[in-house]
Amino acid sequence: MGEKKRKSDVLTAVEKIKEVERKARGIIQDAREKTSSKVIEDADEEAKKFKENDLNEARKRAYAKKTAIIQSASREALKIRKESEEDKARMHKKAEVAMSKTVEKVTEKIKHFFEGGKL
């Protein structure tokens, strides 16, 4: 009976060991799943941070580019406006000279007409 008792104790111990191993595997599996979930959450949070940082950086670059384009366009518009004003002044001066010469010619022809000449 001593041997049967020992075999029974050994079988009970083996069963307990198997049960403990099964529970340990379950605990390990749960830990893996929780760890995987945590790693995925952490990675997602990190990706969101990178995305936000990249988005902010892109916004800064876009704003700087927009500002540079506006400044360049403003300088170009000012240059064109200045050239237009200069052209306007030149044309006005030419028109004055031409008008003076035209008035002189017309005056001369009217004078000649009244003096009895033909146009």
Secondary structure, DSSP 4 states (H G I P E B T S, - for coil): -HHHHHHHHHHHHHHHHHHHHHHHHHHHHHHHHHHHHHHHHHHHHHHHHHHHHHHHHHHHHHHHHHHHHHHHHHHHHHHHHHHHHHHHHHHHHHHHHHHHHHHHHHHHHHHHHHTT---
